[in-house]
Amino acid sequence: MWIETVATGDELRFGEIMDTNSAHIARALGAEGLELARATIVGDEQGEIADAMRSALSRADVVLVTGGLGPTDDDLTREALAEVLGVELEHRPEAVAAIEKRIGRPLTEKNRRQTRAPIGTRLIANEHGTAPGLRAEVNGKAVYVMPGVPHEMERMLADSVIPEILAERLSGTGASARRYFVVHGVPESQLAALLDGVADAWDHLMLGTRVGYGTILVRATARCDTREESERVVEGAARLVRERLGDAICGEGDHNLAQFVARAAIEKGVKIAIAESCTGGAISSKLVAVPGVSSVLVEAVVAYANEAKTRALGVDERLLRDHGAVSPEVARAMADGVRRNAGADVAVSTTGIAGPTGGSLEKPVGLVYVGVSSAAGTESVEKRFKGSRDVVIQRSAEAALWLLLREIVGRPAG
């Protein structure tokens, strides 16, 4: 089954926000053994949206459109769909009743735009917003139009669209399966060498990677005649990937390091504290984004100035004077201090030079020390990163999360 998305909005075309909807759709389809073949972005112009729909329909069996269903003048996806279908728009009384019930008042003239739909299309209930979705049939192919608001789109996709695709469209052949592995600390070239030959060991198997800030997501995908056969192939490949990569794998699943850290800490009941200097809250931000982390994240301190390191974390002034803020000694003291103050089981710290200025021959830009403290002891690890200020910050945060995960699960840090 060939499935494409069309995401509408000038804010996407201008790069003001990312097209997270298509990414979410791809993940949701993948969980059901389906694949997104192509994703297209267009602006808020009726002709462009209509052309994008026609182009997608020339290739795809199912087209999923997001955005342009709101009440403003630049919400033109309904009009574009009507153009593709060659029909007019009509007001739908059932949409009026549903929206008025949701907002608790009579519709304004602007809101009434959301009650229009191309003749012959079917409305899809929106339980989390005001704009109903639309379903149309074009030469035996299905078009689904969903709101651009991510949480509205995600619920409509899960509750209505994907179940309908599976029930009405899935033929029983050409199903896929996937496994994901998150790897840290292995350069991409070295990873390729370690995985050499894995993809050739099975028919219908593909290996792919997504490179992050020191972390690489390895994706094994199998597409066979049945879902069962695909699962068998991809699980065989997974066993070989585990054998080749060993402890370099920090977790399995399409997750990030912060999610693995939070899950491990929650499972083991480990309380976490964080002290950040050069990362400026990046570690804390990544962890706080994980639901449920409040049960294990006790305290996070951003101590940028030396005075703050002394006042908030108890770092001895003599360490700062004798070794400097960017030093293994200070990194260890920061981790010890925040763990002690918070009463946590494990703590991590960062201190370094993110750049682009502030470096020297002895301590260049990109030099970072990460400290880890627990009841078993305290250590620091030196890292040297290249790249922009943001790259150094993000890679430092990922390195800290990696060491934190290693400490929580009881494997030697590296």
N, C-alpha and C positions, 0 to 999 in steps of 0.2 A: 504494500500500500504506500503510495506516494503522498506525503503530507507537507504542505508549505504554510508559512505564516506571512501575513502582511501587517506590519505595525505602522500605525499612522500617527502623525504629529510633528509639527515643526520643531518642537523641543527635542525630539529624537534626531531629526535631520540635521539640526544645528549643533548637535553634540552637547546640549545643555543637560540632558539626563540620558542614562543608558537604557537600552531596550531590554529591561529585565523580564518583560512578559514573554518574549520568544524563548529566552533561556529557561524560564520556568516551564513553559510548554514542552520544550525539548526533554527536560528531565521527567516531567509527568508522563509523556508518551513513552519514554524509554523504560519506565517502571512497568509498563504494560506490554513490553515487547514490540513497540512501534517506534519508528524513527522519524525525526524531522528532517526532510530532505533539503529544504532551502528556507531562508528567512529574508524578507525584504522590508526596507524602511522607506516610507514616503511621507511627504509633508501634508499639510492641511489644505489640499487643493482637490476638488472633486474629480477633475479629469485625471490627475495623477493616481488617485486612489482607484478609480475605475480601471485605468490601464494596468495597474499592478494586479488587480483581481483577475482581469482577463488573461494576463500573462501567466499567473499562477495556475489558473484553470486550464490553460493549454497543456500543462504538464501533470498537474496533481489530481488525485482522486478526492482529496479533502483539502479545503483552504480555510485556515483559521485567521480571522481578521480581528485586531484589537485596536480600540480607540475610535474617537469621532462619534460617540453616541451621546455626548452631553447636551446641555441646553443652549450653548452659545453659537454664534453665527459661523464659527470656524469648525463646528462639528458636522462634517459633511459625509460621513460614511454611509448613512441611510440613503442619501441622494445618489452616492456613487453606486451603491448596490442596485438601486432602482434603474440607474442608467445601464448597468450591465444586463439586468433582466429585461429591459425595454418596457418597463411599467411605470405607473405613477405611484406617488406616496398617498397613503390614506391614514386617517386618524383611527386608532383602535380604542374603543370604549373600555376594554378590559385593562389596557395599559393605564388609562386615566384612573380607574378605580384602584389599581395596585399602587400607583405612585401616591395618590392622595391618602391611602391608608398608611403608607409608610411615613410620609412627612407630616401627617396629621392636620392638613389644611388644604383648601382648594388650590389648584395649580395656577401658577402665574402664566402669562403668555409665553415666557421663555421656556418654562417647564413643559409646555404643551408640545414643544419640538420633539420631546422624548416619547411622545405617544404616537408618533407617525411611523409607519413602516411601509415598505414596498408591497404592493398588492401581490398576494399569493405566498408571502413569507409567513413563517411561524414565529411567534414570540417565545423567548426563553426567559423564564422567571429569574429575576435578580433579587435574591433574598438579602443582599447586603448593600444595596444602593438603589438609585431611582431609575437608572436606564435599563430597560429590558434588552436582552440579547436578541439576535435574529438568526433564523435558519432558512436557507434557500436551496433550491435544487436547480442546477444549470447543466443541461445535457447529461443527466445521470450522475453528476458530481455534486458534492455537498459543500456549501459555504456556511460557516458559522461566524457570526459577528458578535464579539464580546466587548465589554467596557475596557477602557484603557487603564482605569484605576486598578493597581495590582491586586489588592485583596478581593475586589469584586470579581475580577477576571479569574483569579485562582479558584474561588469557590464555584463559580459557574462552570469552569472547566472540569472540576472534580465531580460536581454534583450532577451535571447534565450532559456536557459535551462528550467527554471521554467515554462514559458509559454508553452513550448512544452510538458513538463510532464503533465501539467494540461489539455492541449488539447487532447493529445493522450492516456494518461494513467489513468486519474482519472475516477473511475467507478461510482461515485455518492453515494457511501456508505462508511461508516467508516471515516467521516470527523471529525476534532477536532476543538475546540475553546479554547482560553485562556484569562485570565485576570491576570495582575500583580499589586502587591501593594508593595510599598517601605515603610518599617517600621523602625523607629529609636528609640533607647533608651529602647527597650523591650528585656530582655534576652530571649534566645531561649527556655528555659524551660517554662518561663512564657507565651511566645507566643503560645507554644503548648497547654497550659491549656486554654488560651483564645479562641483558635480555635477548642477545643475539640468538636466533634460531627458534625462539619460542613461538612466534607467529607461524613459522613453517611446519611446526609439529602437528598442526591440525588443519584440516580443510575448513574453509568458511570462517577463519579466525582473523581478527584484525587487532593490532595493538596500537594505541595512541597515547600521547602524553599532553599534559597541560602544565606549563612551567610557571611557577609562582616565585615568591621571594625566598629562594633557598628550598622550597618545597615543590615537589613534582607529583602530579596526579597521573597515575598509570591506569589506563582504561583498556580492559580486554572485552571485545565485542564479538559475539558469534551470531551469524544469521543463517539459519538452516530452514528446512521445510516445516519443522514443528518447533514449538517452544521447548518441548522436552529434549529434543536433539540439541538445540542451541544451549540449553542449560548444561547438558553433559559435556559439550565441547568447552564451554567457558570455565567450567569447574576444573576440568583437566588442566587447562592453561593456568588457572589460579594456583593450583598446587605447585606447578613449576615456577611461577613467579615468586611464591613464598620461599621456595627452596633456593632460588637464585639470590634474592634480596635480603632474606633473613631479618635481622634486627634493624635494617634501614627502613623497614615498613613500620610506620608509627600507627597505622590503623587501616581498616578496610571500610570502604563506603565513600560516597561522594560528599565528604565532609572536610572541614578545615582543621588545622592544629588546635585552635581554641576549643572546638567542639569535642575533640578527642580528650583534651586536658580536662574539660568540665565533666565529661562523662566518667572518666577514670576517677576523678576526685569524688564525684557523687557516689559512685559504686563502692569506693573504699572508705568513704567518710573522712577524707583528708581535707583539712582547712588550709586555705591558700592566702598568702599575703604578697604584695608586689611593691617594690620600690623602683621608680623610674627616674632617670635623669635625661639622657639623650633621646630616649624614645617618647618622652613627653606625654604619656598616657596611652600610647598605641597598644601596649599589651593589655591594659585594663579595658580599653574600648573593645578589643577583639573578644575578650572573655565575657564582658557584660552583654554582648550581643547574643549570647547563648542562653536560651530559656532554662530556668532552673538553677543557674549558677549561683544565685543568691544564697543557696544553702551551704555553699562551700567557700565562696570568696568573702573573706573577712574584712580586708582593708587594702586599699591601694593608695600610694603616696607618690606624687610627682615632686621631687626635691631637686630643683634645677640648680639653684645657687648653692655655693658651699655652706653659707649660713643655714640654709634650709636642711642640708644633709646633717648638719650638727644638731640643729634644734629639733627636727622632726624624727630623725632616725638615730640620733646618738652617736654619729660618726665622730671619732676623736679628731680634734683640730690638728693634732700632731701628724696624723696619717695624711690629712689633706696638705699640710705644709711640707712633709718630707717626701711624699710620693705623688702628690697631685690628685685632682679629682678623678682623672682618667687613669686608673691603676687597678691592678688585681686586688690590692689591699683594701681600697675604698669600696670596690664592688662587693667584696666579702662582708665588709662592715655594714654596708647598706642592707644586704640580705639578712644578716644577723639582727640588725636593729629593727627592721620592720616585722620580722617573725616574732621577736621578743615582745615588741609593743602590742602586736595584734593577738598574741597568744595562738598563733597559727602553727600548723604541723610542718609546713614547707613554705619557703619564700624564694622569690627570684628578684634579681636587681639588674639594672643596666646603667652603665656610665661609659661615655665615649664621645667621639668628635664626629658629628653628622655632616659638618661642612656647610657651605663650600669653603668657609674660612675657618681659622682657628687651629689648623694643623701645623706641625713642625717636622723636621727630619726625624726626631726621636719618636714623636707621636703624630703620625700623619692623619689626614682626614680619612675616615673609615675605620679607624682603630676603635674597637668596642670591647669592653669587658662585661661578661655576664656572670653574676654571682648566684649561687644556689645554696640555701641553708635549710637543714633539717636536723632532727635529733641525732642523725648519724654523722653529722659534721657539716662543714662549710667549705666550698671550693669556688674557684673562679675559672672561667674559660676565656681565652683571648680569641677575638675574631677580627678579621680585616676584610672589610667590604669595599667594593668599588661601585661608583655610580653617583647619582644625584643625592641630594639631602634626603628626599623622600625614600629613595631606594635603600639608603643606609638605615634609616629609621625602621622601615618595614622589615628588612632582613634581620635587623637586631631584635625586633619584636618576635619574629618567627623563631629565631635562634633561642630566645629566652623561653618561649612556649615549648619548644622541643626539649630543652633541658628540664623544664618543669615536668613535662610528661614522663621523661625518663626517671626522674626522682619519685614520682607518684607510683609508677608501675613497678619500680624496684629493679630496673635494668641499669647497667653502668652508663654514666653520661659520656658523650663523645662529640 
